């Protein structure tokens, strides 16, 4: 409890009350909330780690689908960089500020200074040799994904169905452009095979299990 005095302002202003006893910061409540956030972030990570086998199919499906009915940046990112966006600054517009790494299921956070967020060594998963991936922090995952509208949530199975349906559409370009696209895709497939080989699925699963994930 704290006690207030009824001292009046010497300048004739409104009456003010002086706090005599200090009020303690709610350290325990903050600590409890942090634990809840950390647990929620763990479960969200595990949700995607349990779908690694499906995630690793997406780059190849995106490569096959791109150009059918249109060329999509998200498909290009999938087979050229093995990433796909899972969150935008706003639900339907703005810059992408969180991605998922499709070979490993690792959630990658924003790293630009204007986001006021930086990856630390503790937030990096080492997969052996020189392979490592930077993870989004617990608070960022919770803030951006925990209460994300289900309509915009990255659903692995839905994305696979969408890419398969897209691949069944006709190419929208001229015949000569389609031929060029096929040549480009052959090169992209070779590069994609190399990227996948640097992070074999079993190696990824072994590392994640060693971190305590139930996959």
C-alpha positions in Angstrom: 0.0 0.0 0.0 1.1 3.6 -0.5 -0.1 6.8 1.2 -0.9 10.1 -0.5 -0.5 13.5 1.1 -3.0 16.4 0.4 -0.4 19.1 -0.2 -1.5 22.1 -2.3 0.4 23.7 -5.1 2.4 26.8 -3.9 1.6 28.5 -7.2 -2.1 28.3 -6.6 -2.7 25.7 -9.2 -4.8 22.6 -8.8 -4.3 20.4 -5.8 -1.8 17.5 -6.3 -1.1 14.4 -4.2 2.4 13.4 -3.4 3.3 9.6 -3.6 5.0 8.8 -0.3 5.6 5.0 -0.9 7.0 3.6 -4.1 5.1 1.2 -6.4 6.9 -2.0 -7.4 7.4 -3.0 -11.0 5.4 -6.1 -11.8 8.5 -8.3 -12.4 6.8 -11.6 -11.7 3.9 -10.8 -14.1 6.4 -9.9 -16.9 8.4 -13.1 -16.3 5.2 -15.2 -16.5 4.2 -13.5 -19.7 7.6 -14.0 -21.2 7.3 -17.8 -20.5 4.0 -17.9 -22.2 5.3 -16.1 -25.3 8.4 -18.4 -25.4 6.2 -21.5 -25.2 3.8 -20.2 -27.9 6.8 -19.4 -30.2 8.2 -22.9 -29.6 4.9 -24.5 -30.6 4.6 -22.3 -33.8 8.1 -23.3 -34.8 7.4 -27.0 -34.1 4.2 -26.7 -36.2 6.3 -25.9 -39.3 9.2 -28.3 -38.4 6.7 -31.2 -38.4 6.0 -30.4 -42.0 9.5 -30.2 -43.4 8.9 -33.1 -45.8 6.1 -31.0 -47.4 7.9 -27.7 -47.2 10.8 -29.1 -49.2 8.4 -30.0 -52.0 7.3 -26.3 -52.4 10.4 -25.0 -54.3 10.0 -27.7 -57.0 6.3 -27.2 -57.2 6.8 -23.4 -57.5 9.4 -23.9 -60.3 6.9 -26.1 -62.2 4.0 -23.7 -61.6 5.6 -20.4 -62.3 4.6 -19.0 -65.7 1.3 -20.9 -65.9 -1.2 -18.1 -65.9 1.4 -15.6 -64.8 4.8 -15.1 -63.2 4.8 -14.7 -59.4 7.6 -13.3 -57.3 6.7 -15.7 -54.5 7.3 -18.6 -56.8 10.7 -17.2 -57.8 11.7 -16.7 -54.2 10.8 -20.3 -53.5 13.0 -21.9 -56.1 15.8 -19.4 -56.3 16.2 -18.8 -52.6 14.1 -21.5 -50.8 12.1 -18.9 -48.9 8.5 -17.9 -48.8 6.8 -15.0 -47.0 4.6 -15.8 -44.0 3.8 -12.2 -42.8 3.4 -8.7 -44.1 3.6 -5.4 -42.2 -0.2 -5.3 -42.7 -2.4 -8.2 -43.4 -3.0 -7.5 -47.0 -0.3 -4.9 -48.0 3.2 -3.6 -47.0 6.6 -5.2 -47.1 7.1 -8.8 -46.1 8.8 -8.9 -42.7 8.9 -12.7 -42.0 9.8 -15.6 -44.1 10.0 -19.4 -43.8 13.1 -21.3 -45.0 11.7 -24.1 -47.1 14.5 -26.6 -46.6 14.4 -26.4 -42.8 11.2 -24.8 -41.7 13.2 -22.1 -39.9 11.2 -18.8 -39.5 13.4 -15.9 -40.5 12.7 -12.5 -39.0 13.2 -9.0 -40.2 16.8 -7.9 -40.2 16.8 -4.4 -41.6 17.6 -1.5 -39.1 14.2 0.2 -39.6 12.6 -2.9 -38.1 14.6 -2.4 -34.9 15.3 -6.1 -34.9 18.6 -7.9 -35.2 19.5 -11.6 -35.3 21.7 -12.7 -32.4 24.1 -15.7 -32.4 21.7 -17.4 -29.9 19.0 -17.1 -32.6 21.0 -19.0 -35.2 20.6 -22.7 -35.9 23.8 -24.5 -37.0 23.3 -27.3 -39.4 27.0 -28.4 -39.7 30.0 -27.2 -41.7 29.2 -23.6 -42.8 25.4 -24.0 -43.0 23.5 -21.9 -40.5 20.1 -20.1 -40.5 19.0 -17.1 -38.5 15.8 -17.5 -36.6 13.2 -15.0 -35.7 13.0 -14.3 -32.0 10.3 -15.5 -29.7 8.6 -12.2 -29.3 8.6 -11.5 -33.1 7.1 -14.9 -33.9 4.4 -14.4 -31.2 3.6 -10.8 -32.2 3.4 -11.5 -35.9 2.0 -15.1 -36.1 0.3 -16.1 -32.9 -2.9 -14.1 -33.6 -2.6 -13.9 -37.4 -5.9 -14.0 -39.3 -6.3 -17.6 -40.4 -7.0 -16.4 -44.0 -3.5 -15.0 -44.2 -1.7 -17.7 -42.2 0.9 -19.7 -44.2 -0.7 -23.1 -44.6 1.7 -25.6 -46.1 -0.9 -28.0 -47.5 -3.0 -25.2 -49.0 0.1 -23.7 -50.6 0.9 -27.1 -52.2 -2.6 -27.5 -53.5 -2.5 -24.0 -55.0 0.8 -24.6 -56.8 -0.4 -27.9 -58.2 -3.6 -26.2 -59.5 -1.5 -23.3 -60.9 0.7 -25.8 -62.8 -2.3 -27.1 -64.7 -3.0 -23.8 -66.3 -1.6 -22.9 -69.7 1.5 -20.7 -70.1 0.3 -17.1 -70.8 3.3 -16.0 -72.9 4.2 -16.4 -76.6 5.6 -19.7 -77.8 9.2 -18.5 -78.1 9.0 -17.0 -74.6 7.7 -20.3 -73.3 10.7 -22.1 -74.8 13.1 -19.6 -73.1 11.2 -20.2 -69.8 11.8 -24.0 -70.1 15.5 -23.5 -70.7 15.7 -21.2 -67.7 13.8 -23.6 -65.5 16.3 -26.4 -66.3 19.1 -24.3 -65.0 17.0 -23.2 -61.9 16.3 -26.9 -61.2 20.0 -27.7 -61.2 20.7 -24.8 -58.8 17.8 -25.9 -56.6 19.1 -29.5 -56.4 22.4 -28.0 -55.2 20.7 -25.9 -52.5 18.7 -28.9 -51.3 21.8 -31.0 -51.1 23.6 -28.5 -48.8 20.8 -29.2 -46.2 19.7 -32.8 -46.5 16.4 -33.5 -44.8 17.7 -36.1 -42.4 20.5 -33.8 -41.2 17.9 -31.0 -40.6 15.7 -33.3 -38.7 18.6 -34.6 -36.5 19.6 -31.0 -35.6 16.1 -30.0 -34.7 15.5 -33.1 -32.6 18.8 -32.3 -30.8 17.3 -29.0 -29.9 14.3 -30.7 -28.3 11.7 -30.4 -31.0 9.3 -33.4 -31.2 9.4 -34.2 -34.9 
